């Protein structure tokens, strides 16, 4: 069974573009709601490994890179 965050990130990915990264926005929103940064990061990393399309991998990779700054909290 996929993690509930995975579904949120997949929907955000469909709305994302080179100019707007809704995956990162969703990750930040989950963090603001009090979810563990490590848990969010792990789900993003799993999604990144599973993606085949270059543009999708780039969007999620950018979100991973940006969200990594929250891991030190």
Helices and strands as residue ranges (DSSP letters): H 4-15, H 22-32, H 37-50, H 54-67, G 68-72
